[in-house]
Amino acid sequence: MSKKDDECKACIENMKKFEELKNDYVLITNQLRLLQADFDNYKKRVIKEKSDLADSSKIELLAELLPHFEIFKKASDLSTDEGFKMLYKNFMKVLSKSGLEEIKSIGEKFDINFHEAMVSVKDESKDDGIIIDEVEKGYIFNKKLIKPSKVIVNKN
């Protein structure tokens, strides 16, 4: 066998090894990309779960406070003390900034997702399904229902 034949065999061997290494490189690179994408998805999921957990904790606290808040509102409405009324307004601003919103009801179309019908009345001057009065205020927090509004609905 000549030296040239040995060199050709070595060259062919080297080409095979190169192809194997190239295939391994592509495989490892693809695995790394998948792993990185999985990790990015994991980070996003953890951030969302933390946010959801914080929101659910706030919702639980607000749900506990709402009956007391409604008593505070009634007292504010009945009070002649301006300081007391200002305290209520400031308290409401803080809750609004944190994401709490009152559900609009009176004059709105009844929506089962936000309203609970307590009574239906017949009023020919109003459209069917329109809320005439509100028995209890309802609240949402960051677009999530905490408490539905208890309402009186027109039924023609």
Contacts in CASP RR format, 6 or more apart in sequence:
PFRMAT RR
TARGET T0000
AUTHOR 0000-0000-0000
METHOD contacts of the structure
MODEL  1
MSKKDDECKACIENMKKFEELKNDYVLITNQLRLLQADFDNYKKRVIKEK
SDLADSSKIELLAELLPHFEIFKKASDLSTDEGFKMLYKNFMKVLSKSGL
EEIKSIGEKFDINFHEAMVSVKDESKDDGIIIDEVEKGYIFNKKLIKPSK
VIVNKN
55 141 0 8 1.000
55 142 0 8 1.000
55 144 0 8 1.000
58 98 0 8 1.000
58 141 0 8 1.000
59 141 0 8 1.000
59 144 0 8 1.000
59 146 0 8 1.000
62 95 0 8 1.000
62 100 0 8 1.000
62 139 0 8 1.000
62 141 0 8 1.000
62 146 0 8 1.000
63 146 0 8 1.000
63 147 0 8 1.000
66 139 0 8 1.000
66 146 0 8 1.000
66 147 0 8 1.000
69 91 0 8 1.000
69 95 0 8 1.000
70 136 0 8 1.000
70 137 0 8 1.000
72 88 0 8 1.000
72 91 0 8 1.000
73 88 0 8 1.000
73 137 0 8 1.000
75 84 0 8 1.000
76 84 0 8 1.000
76 85 0 8 1.000
76 87 0 8 1.000
76 88 0 8 1.000
79 85 0 8 1.000
98 141 0 8 1.000
99 141 0 8 1.000
99 142 0 8 1.000
100 139 0 8 1.000
100 140 0 8 1.000
100 141 0 8 1.000
100 146 0 8 1.000
101 139 0 8 1.000
101 140 0 8 1.000
101 141 0 8 1.000
102 137 0 8 1.000
102 138 0 8 1.000
102 139 0 8 1.000
103 114 0 8 1.000
103 115 0 8 1.000
103 137 0 8 1.000
103 138 0 8 1.000
103 139 0 8 1.000
103 140 0 8 1.000
103 148 0 8 1.000
103 149 0 8 1.000
105 114 0 8 1.000
105 115 0 8 1.000
105 131 0 8 1.000
105 134 0 8 1.000
105 137 0 8 1.000
105 138 0 8 1.000
105 149 0 8 1.000
105 151 0 8 1.000
106 131 0 8 1.000
106 132 0 8 1.000
106 133 0 8 1.000
106 134 0 8 1.000
106 151 0 8 1.000
107 130 0 8 1.000
107 131 0 8 1.000
107 132 0 8 1.000
108 130 0 8 1.000
108 131 0 8 1.000
109 129 0 8 1.000
109 130 0 8 1.000
109 131 0 8 1.000
110 117 0 8 1.000
110 129 0 8 1.000
110 130 0 8 1.000
110 131 0 8 1.000
110 151 0 8 1.000
110 153 0 8 1.000
113 145 0 8 1.000
114 138 0 8 1.000
114 140 0 8 1.000
114 145 0 8 1.000
114 148 0 8 1.000
114 149 0 8 1.000
115 131 0 8 1.000
115 148 0 8 1.000
115 149 0 8 1.000
115 150 0 8 1.000
115 151 0 8 1.000
115 153 0 8 1.000
116 148 0 8 1.000
116 149 0 8 1.000
116 150 0 8 1.000
116 151 0 8 1.000
117 151 0 8 1.000
117 152 0 8 1.000
117 153 0 8 1.000
118 135 0 8 1.000
118 150 0 8 1.000
118 151 0 8 1.000
118 152 0 8 1.000
119 152 0 8 1.000
119 153 0 8 1.000
120 152 0 8 1.000
120 153 0 8 1.000
120 154 0 8 1.000
120 155 0 8 1.000
121 132 0 8 1.000
121 152 0 8 1.000
121 153 0 8 1.000
121 154 0 8 1.000
121 155 0 8 1.000
122 154 0 8 1.000
122 155 0 8 1.000
122 156 0 8 1.000
123 132 0 8 1.000
123 154 0 8 1.000
123 156 0 8 1.000
124 156 0 8 1.000
126 132 0 8 1.000
126 154 0 8 1.000
127 154 0 8 1.000
127 156 0 8 1.000
128 154 0 8 1.000
128 155 0 8 1.000
128 156 0 8 1.000
129 153 0 8 1.000
129 154 0 8 1.000
129 155 0 8 1.000
130 153 0 8 1.000
130 154 0 8 1.000
131 149 0 8 1.000
131 151 0 8 1.000
131 152 0 8 1.000
131 153 0 8 1.000
131 154 0 8 1.000
132 151 0 8 1.000
132 152 0 8 1.000
132 153 0 8 1.000
132 154 0 8 1.000
133 151 0 8 1.000
133 152 0 8 1.000
134 149 0 8 1.000
134 150 0 8 1.000
134 151 0 8 1.000
134 152 0 8 1.000
135 150 0 8 1.000
135 151 0 8 1.000
135 152 0 8 1.000
136 147 0 8 1.000
136 149 0 8 1.000
136 150 0 8 1.000
137 147 0 8 1.000
137 149 0 8 1.000
138 146 0 8 1.000
138 147 0 8 1.000
138 148 0 8 1.000
138 149 0 8 1.000
138 150 0 8 1.000
139 145 0 8 1.000
139 146 0 8 1.000
139 147 0 8 1.000
140 146 0 8 1.000
END
